[in-house]
Amino acid sequence: MVIQTIYGKYFQKSKIFLYPLLDIKRGTSVVPSETYVSWTNTYTTEDMKLVCVYKNRTDSEYLNFEKQVLLKHNRISNYIKIDSENTVFIFDFSDLKNDWTYFITGKYSRMSPRIKNKIVDFFDKNSGNYEYVKSYLFPEKYYEDYAKILDCSIELLMSVQELCDKPNLDKEKLLIEVANLENIKILT
């Protein structure tokens, strides 16, 4: 597939570049409603945490997924029930400091080959997102396509290197506050 247009609207970069690193199988009905890389007054980007908001469900599929996948995940560092509708699961990425830093600074193409392949492999090869994500992680293979779309020189794109904008850290920050601190569940 050849890329013929460019995404015009902002998309949550943490959902595209970090969530796949959790190795949670694609296709489950249990997915975060949103993902973030910081949380007001709780976590900063320097903490290297992926903050995932899940809608609370009472069906057996969700409850089993929460118990068997989310709460037993090797990256889980905390979870907090915000209210009757939402629970936040926090995953630790401090072991991937270099890749985290490349993500935060929008240097996706500099992420390690193992991490880039893991991200690409998460997406269905027949989906529209697949080719875009691949172009962001391996831009050298796509400079010609993007140069045509943007009506600019390949050399200009090569000098910029990245084909995807940096994460907007304001949009990648969870703004929900915990109303009652007694609701906090801390893993030990």
N, C-alpha and C positions, 0 to 999 in steps of 0.2 A: 504494500500500500504506500502510495506517495502522499506526503502531507501537502494539502492544498490551501489550508487556511491556518490562521493562528488563533489560539484562544484569546478572546478579547476581555473576558471577565476574570476577576481573581478567583482562584480555586485554592482550597485549603491544602497547602504544600505538605503539612505533616501527615495528612491522610494518604497522599500519593507516595511520598518518599520514606516515611518512618513506619506507618502502620504495617506495611508489608513485612517489615523486619521482625514482627512478632511471630511470624510463622503460623498464623491462624489461617486455616484453610479458607480459601475463597468459596463462596457458594452457600455458606451458612446464613440463616435468617437473622442470626444474632450479630449485628454489626454496630459500631458506635454511631450515634447520631452525629457526633462531631469529634474531632481530635484537635489538640492544642500542644504547644511546647512551653507554656507557662500558665500560671494561675495567679491572679491578683492576690497579693499578700500571702501567698502560699509557696509557689515555686517560680523561679526565674529560669531563663534559658540556660544559665550557668549550672543549674542543678541537673541538667540533661535528663529530664523526665518527659515522657510522652503522656499527656493527660487525655484520657478517653472518656467521653460521656456516653453512658448507655441508658436508654429508657428502661425503667423497671417493668418487668413483665412477670406474670405469675404462672405462665404455661410451663409445662414440664421441659420442653426443649430449652427454653431460656434458663430455667433453674439448674438443669443439668450442665449446660454450657458454662454458666457462672461458676458452679462448684468444681467441675472437672477441667475447665480450660482457663478461665480468668483467674480464679483464686489459687490455682496450682501452677500458674505460669512462672517460668524461671526469671522473668523480668519484673514481676509484680512487686511493688514496694509499699503500696498503700491502696486502700479503697475507702471511699467516703460516700455514705448515703446522704445526698443533698436534701432531698425531700421525698414525698411519696411517688414522684414521677422519675427521678434521676439518681443514678449512682455514678460516681466518678472513680475510675480505675487508673492508677498511676503506675507507669512502667519505667524502670530505670535503664538508661542507655549510657551510663558513665563508662562502661567498658568499650564503647565505640567513640571515644572522645574526638579523634581526628575526623571521622565521618560525620559526627554531630556538628562539629565546627564548620565543616564544608557545607552541610545542610543549612545551618543558620546564616552563613554568609552567601548562600546562593551559588556555591561552587559545586554543583551537583556532579559535573563531569570529573571532578577530582576525587570523588568518593572511591573507596577501594573497589577493585574489580569484583570481589566476592559479594560485597554489599550491593553494587549496581546490578549484578546478575540476579541476586535474590529479589530485588525490587521489580525488575523486568519480568521475572518468572511468575510473580504474583498475578499479573494481569493476563487475561485471556487473549491469546494471539489474534483472535478474530474481533476483539473489541476495538472501538475507536481510541480508547485511552492507550492501548498498547504501543502504537507507533509513536504517539506523542511522548510518552514516558521514555521510550527508547531514544528518541531524539534529544531529550534533555540530558540523559546520562551518557550518551555517546554522540555528541554533537558533530564531531568531525565527519561522520557519515551523512550528515544532513545539511551541511552548509549550503550546498548548491540549491536544494529545495527551498530553504528559508530565504536565500538571496533572491530567488525569483519572486517569492511571495512578497517580500519586503522591498523589492526593487532597489537592492543595494549590492555592493560588491561582496564576493566571498571573502576577500581579504579583511573587510570591515568586520564581518562576523567572526573570522578567525582571531582578530585582535580582541574582540569582546569575549570570545570563547563560549560563553553560556548562551543557550537558546531559551531559557526560562528565567523569568524574573525571580528576585530573591523573595523569601517569605516575608509577608507583611507581619511583623511581630505584634502589631496591635490587633490584627485579625486572628493571629495565632495564640491569643491570650484569652483564657477562660475568665469571664467576668462574674460568674455566679459566686455568691457568698454563702457560706454555711450559716444558717440562721441559728441553729441550736448545736453547740459544740458537743452535747451529749450524744449526738447521732454519729459522731466520728468513730469509725472502725479502723483500728490500727493493727497491721500484721506484726507479729513478733517472730 
